[in-house]
């Protein structure tokens, strides 16, 4: 049952509460209400399908931020074995907003790197609400260089509204740290698989997102700016966030149409927060499939395809400009 209920999830939550009450009544009073529970359970599944199949872009953004949604460490726990977390950027400090280290995927060594949020206030303060500092990105590229040296694939999990925009972050050059990551990720000789599991916000996401393949979960989003940030700039009013979310074309289906992501990973009915194990199973299946496709390619092919993938994002048109004849000015 949901512990945090979004506005559009209330009909689902009400049915879950009723089912829970009937189960409790049956247990405490030894009354057979199995038929009623079956009817309500069927109605619950139908309501889930109806609600989650017709979500607006803004509702999908809310779902991507759902506090019960599985985070990077939840997927690592369920998909990989022998995870050894590595810390620090060897320059300034450790940044808990980005986690990473060696692990095994069905016996195959891989390097895992991902942004990590917290479940409560204490954890979120520790993880900086999933917004990395410069040292987080420097740690990430250090671990990628280790993976390159060891000739093992890199898998990144993206779930951040963006890099931390505070004074301390700017003092330590967060823009430069992200730029270095973008540059150096293009030169990696190993396969890089990036997966947007929740929020994919701005350069904060792209700082660990330069992959040969970029996948996105069904209810995640990937955007140059958050809807709130866009609304604040364009309309000077954050109440326009739903309108901004629609205009940004940030949901998985729109991103796939535009070629910004290579595949959409389906989620359990209702979203990944309803069933962590099933969500992890679907993510693992996508990882294995894509790594298999990439493993047969040469180092030069991997680098070239990674470069071309991002080089061809976006379109532009050219128009012939007719310049009016400018009269010559006599030299004095």
Phi and psi in degrees as a GROMACS rama.xvg file:
@    title "Ramachandran Plot"
@    xaxis  label "Phi"
@    yaxis  label "Psi"
@TYPE xy
-64.2393  136.815  UNK-2
-96.7125  -26.5404  UNK-3
-120.111  125.571  UNK-4
-115.034  121.039  UNK-5
-77.9753  160.633  UNK-6
-54.6359  -45.6478  UNK-7
-77.1787  -7.0692  UNK-8
-93.3521  -2.40349  UNK-9
-59.4941  -41.8585  UNK-10
-59.7538  -34.4997  UNK-11
-69.8217  -45.4833  UNK-12
-61.1623  -39.659  UNK-13
-62.7837  -41.1635  UNK-14
-67.1653  -39.7535  UNK-15
-62.6593  -39.2679  UNK-16
-65.2933  -41.9845  UNK-17
-62.6261  -42.4088  UNK-18
-63.6812  -41.1945  UNK-19
-63.2241  -40.6406  UNK-20
-64.9621  -40.8659  UNK-21
-66.363  -39.6708  UNK-22
-64.194  -39.7955  UNK-23
-66.9843  -41.3435  UNK-24
-62.9461  -42.6253  UNK-25
-62.4131  -41.2911  UNK-26
-71.5107  -40.711  UNK-27
-80.1155  -29.9012  UNK-28
-112.796  4.23377  UNK-29
53.6895  45.6  UNK-30
-107.821  136.64  UNK-31
-84.6012  105.495  UNK-32
-120.408  27.3526  UNK-33
-61.2545  -35.7303  UNK-34
-64.7394  -44.6139  UNK-35
-64.2717  -38.9332  UNK-36
-65.8532  -38.7875  UNK-37
-62.3106  -43.322  UNK-38
-63.6162  -45.6542  UNK-39
-67.2839  -36.3232  UNK-40
-64.7303  -39.9365  UNK-41
-65.2913  -41.4426  UNK-42
-65.4617  -35.2358  UNK-43
-62.3491  -45.7075  UNK-44
-63.9581  -40.9788  UNK-45
-64.631  -40.0124  UNK-46
-66.3947  -40.7571  UNK-47
-58.5674  -48.6187  UNK-48
-60.3964  -42.1655  UNK-49
-66.7464  -46.5399  UNK-50
-66.2773  -48.4485  UNK-51
-82.6255  -9.79729  UNK-52
-90.2981  -6.15118  UNK-53
-133.837  46.8926  UNK-54
-86.0441  143.785  UNK-55
-78.8392  162.565  UNK-56
-54.8633  -38.5937  UNK-57
-67.3056  -38.6962  UNK-58
-65.7534  -34.9993  UNK-59
-67.4592  -35.4821  UNK-60
-62.9534  -43.7199  UNK-61
-61.6701  -38.4113  UNK-62
-67.669  -38.6734  UNK-63
-62.6195  -26.7143  UNK-64
-97.5106  4.19906  UNK-65
-53.6403  126.067  UNK-66
-64.1966  -16.8417  UNK-67
-92.0552  -0.852209  UNK-68
-68.5573  142.583  UNK-69
-65.8444  140.338  UNK-70
-105.228  -177.167  UNK-71
-52.3872  -50.2632  UNK-72
-65.51  -27.5875  UNK-73
-67.1043  -39.808  UNK-74
-71.5958  -39.8814  UNK-75
-59.7112  -42.9425  UNK-76
-61.8076  -35.8965  UNK-77
-93.4339  -21.6083  UNK-78
-103.824  -36.3909  UNK-79
-113.275  164.907  UNK-80
-126.275  164.366  UNK-81
55.7552  38.6798  UNK-82
-71.1541  125.963  UNK-83
-117.585  105.313  UNK-84
-75.9245  135.096  UNK-85
-111.651  146.361  UNK-86
-125.244  155.775  UNK-87
83.2888  151.147  UNK-88
-100.893  0.434301  UNK-89
64.8087  16.6902  UNK-90
-129.988  -42.8573  UNK-91
-133.954  -57.0912  UNK-92
-165.934  178.352  UNK-93
-91.1523  141.827  UNK-94
-122.661  104.767  UNK-95
-67.8909  -9.29659  UNK-96
-71.2166  -17.5722  UNK-97
-124.36  127.155  UNK-98
-112.364  152.186  UNK-99
-169.153  161.174  UNK-100
163.208  177.157  UNK-101
-77.7226  149.316  UNK-102
-157.175  179.6  UNK-103
-125.776  137.73  UNK-104
-112.318  102.726  UNK-105
50.4693  43.2915  UNK-106
89.958  -12.3656  UNK-107
-91.068  126.352  UNK-108
-66.2033  137.082  UNK-109
-142.036  162.25  UNK-110
-108.451  126.699  UNK-111
-109.371  134.25  UNK-112
-141.611  133.878  UNK-113
-161.53  154.402  UNK-114
-79.2068  145.127  UNK-115
-132.559  128.561  UNK-116
-100.353  176.088  UNK-117
-111.293  163.431  UNK-118
-91.6129  -21.3551  UNK-119
-140.169  -178.879  UNK-120
-60.1611  -44.9415  UNK-121
-60.713  -46.7095  UNK-122
-66.9357  -39.1935  UNK-123
-66.8245  -35.9696  UNK-124
-64.8677  -41.745  UNK-125
-63.9  -41.2363  UNK-126
-89.3137  1.90201  UNK-127
55.413  37.5345  UNK-128
56.6117  28.3331  UNK-129
75.9049  16.3498  UNK-130
-106.372  103.549  UNK-131
-69.3503  148.951  UNK-132
-87.5034  172.558  UNK-133
-54.1266  -39.8174  UNK-134
-64.3239  -24.0376  UNK-135
-66.8326  -43.4998  UNK-136
-70.2299  -34.5096  UNK-137
-69.9236  -34.4657  UNK-138
-64.8354  -43.4694  UNK-139
-59.8464  -45.8827  UNK-140
-72.2554  -27.5422  UNK-141
-64.2105  -42.67  UNK-142
-69.6884  -33.913  UNK-143
-65.8901  -38.5615  UNK-144
-64.1649  -36.7165  UNK-145
-63.117  -42.8813  UNK-146
-63.9532  -38.8656  UNK-147
-63.4069  -40.8945  UNK-148
-65.4581  -35.9527  UNK-149
-88.1665  -3.9053  UNK-150
59.7833  46.4664  UNK-151
-123.478  150.235  UNK-152
-64.5134  154.235  UNK-153
-113.666  131.02  UNK-154
-122.294  124.904  UNK-155
-115.576  142.486  UNK-156
-114.277  121.053  UNK-157
-106.579  123.735  UNK-158
-157.41  78.1884  UNK-159
-148.781  140.864  UNK-160
-72.894  -14.6115  UNK-161
150.255  167.594  UNK-162
-65.4177  153  UNK-163
-65.4084  123.975  UNK-164
-95.3274  16.8623  UNK-165
-74.8382  172.672  UNK-166
-60.0161  -47.1302  UNK-167
-59.5852  -38.6173  UNK-168
-65.7688  -41.9533  UNK-169
-68.3485  -36.5296  UNK-170
-62.0449  -31.5777  UNK-171
-98.9472  14.6985  UNK-172
66.2931  63.7765  UNK-173
-65.7014  -36.1263  UNK-174
-62.47  -41.6395  UNK-175
-66.9991  -39.2375  UNK-176
-62.2677  -43.4086  UNK-177
-66.9353  -41.705  UNK-178
-61.1494  -41.6052  UNK-179
-62.4795  -42.0554  UNK-180
-60.3891  -44.1385  UNK-181
-59.7465  -45.9985  UNK-182
-63.5103  -48.9319  UNK-183
-74.4957  -28.5168  UNK-184
-66.6407  -28.326  UNK-185
-69.1418  -21.3083  UNK-186
-98.5662  2.07054  UNK-187
-66.2466  140.609  UNK-188
-92.3196  -3.34147  UNK-189
-109.889  160.931  UNK-190
-62.4131  138.687  UNK-191
-123.857  122.137  UNK-192
-117.585  119.323  UNK-193
-109.309  134.753  UNK-194
-128.862  121.335  UNK-195
-87.035  110.884  UNK-196
-100.187  -13.0766  UNK-197
-151.796  -102.939  UNK-198
-91.5754  135.393  UNK-199
-123.105  82.5989  UNK-200
-101.755  117.238  UNK-201
56.7614  -152.77  UNK-202
-65.553  -21.594  UNK-203
-60.3701  -34.3343  UNK-204
-81.687  -41.7208  UNK-205
-67.3901  -22.5849  UNK-206
-60.9233  -21.7678  UNK-207
-127.404  20.8598  UNK-208
-113.737  9.55524  UNK-209
-82.4699  86.2468  UNK-210
-112.092  159.727  UNK-211
-64.3409  -34.3645  UNK-212
-130.832  137.747  UNK-213
-119.317  116.852  UNK-214
-107.572  157.382  UNK-215
-140.497  140.431  UNK-216
-74.9744  153.375  UNK-217
-51.3489  -42.0512  UNK-218
-106.932  21.634  UNK-219
-93.5538  171.483  UNK-220
-137.175  159.029  UNK-221
-144.005  117.658  UNK-222
-153.221  154.989  UNK-223
-70.126  -19.9043  UNK-224
-157.802  154.045  UNK-225
-70.3016  154.311  UNK-226
-57.6667  -37.2528  UNK-227
-63.9862  -42.0987  UNK-228
-65.4159  -41.3576  UNK-229
-62.7005  -45.2827  UNK-230
-63.4944  -38.5213  UNK-231
-65.8246  -33.8295  UNK-232
-78.9011  -47.4572  UNK-233
-79.8782  -41.0332  UNK-234
-114.807  -0.0168667  UNK-235
55.7896  27.1992  UNK-236
-155.707  118.255  UNK-237
-71.9873  -10.8734  UNK-238
-68.4835  -11.5896  UNK-239
-87.929  10.7657  UNK-240
-56.0288  -42.3954  UNK-241
-59.5281  -38.7259  UNK-242
-66.6549  -39.8852  UNK-243
-65.3823  -40.8987  UNK-244
-60.2407  -37.8603  UNK-245
-70.0934  -41.8999  UNK-246
-69.1438  -30.8235  UNK-247
-74.1167  -15.1009  UNK-248
53.0967  50.7454  UNK-249
-98.618  -1.63548  UNK-250
-84.1473  162.91  UNK-251
-57.0035  -43.7962  UNK-252
-64.6287  -39.6642  UNK-253
-68.599  -41.1612  UNK-254
-64.3425  -37.7578  UNK-255
-66.78  -41.442  UNK-256
-59.9891  -37.7642  UNK-257
-83.6635  -4.89957  UNK-258
78.6963  16.668  UNK-259
-81.6047  -23.1265  UNK-260
-126.67  153.438  UNK-261
-92.5101  -22.3107  UNK-262
-162.655  154.862  UNK-263
-110.083  126.296  UNK-264
-90.4314  118.213  UNK-265
-65.8124  157.033  UNK-266
-119.529  158.692  UNK-267
-57.4377  155.383  UNK-268
-55.5982  125.433  UNK-269
98.8509  -14.1697  UNK-270
111.997  164.082  UNK-271
-61.2195  -25.8583  UNK-272
-71.9418  -11.6917  UNK-273
-81.5752  -27.8576  UNK-274
-152.846  91.8033  UNK-275
-59.5073  -43.1002  UNK-276
-65.1203  -43.5949  UNK-277
-66.0108  -42.1433  UNK-278
-60.468  -44.2066  UNK-279
-63.8771  -38.0307  UNK-280
-61.0749  -42.3248  UNK-281
-69.3052  -38.0481  UNK-282
-65.943  -43.5458  UNK-283
-60.6642  -43.21  UNK-284
-58.5411  -43.2641  UNK-285
-67.1655  -39.1857  UNK-286
-63.0987  -49.3549  UNK-287
-60.2394  -44.1672  UNK-288
-60.5035  -47.5207  UNK-289
-74.4516  -36.4376  UNK-290
-65.6965  -34.5117  UNK-291
-62.8912  -41.2293  UNK-292
-65.0049  -36.314  UNK-293
-84.6088  -24.9673  UNK-294
-66.0843  -23.8841  UNK-295
-85.5208  -3.64068  UNK-296
-91.2327  149.044  UNK-297
-74.711  165.202  UNK-298
-59.2292  -44.2015  UNK-299
-64.9954  -38.9658  UNK-300
-65.6307  -42.4667  UNK-301
-59.5881  -46.0049  UNK-302
-65.6547  -43.7568  UNK-303
-66.0025  -43.8735  UNK-304
-65.6206  -37.1632  UNK-305
-63.7955  -42.5659  UNK-306
-64.4842  -49.4546  UNK-307
-65.449  -33.0926  UNK-308
-58.4675  -46.3712  UNK-309
-84.3621  -27.1389  UNK-310
-64.998  -29.6776  UNK-311
-98.6594  11.0052  UNK-312
-75.8279  132.571  UNK-313
93.4501  156.216  UNK-314
-134.647  153.408  UNK-315
-144.16  159.64  UNK-316
-123.544  155.719  UNK-317
-116.332  139.427  UNK-318
-127.887  141.296  UNK-319
-76.3867  124.731  UNK-320
-99.1388  122.608  UNK-321
-92.0483  115.145  UNK-322
-88.1905  131.774  UNK-323
-69.2766  145.29  UNK-324
-65.591  124.72  UNK-325
-96.3719  123.79  UNK-326
-63.2857  139.349  UNK-327
-71.8562  145.016  UNK-328
-103.935  121.043  UNK-329
-61.695  138.574  UNK-330
-76.3872  129.379  UNK-331
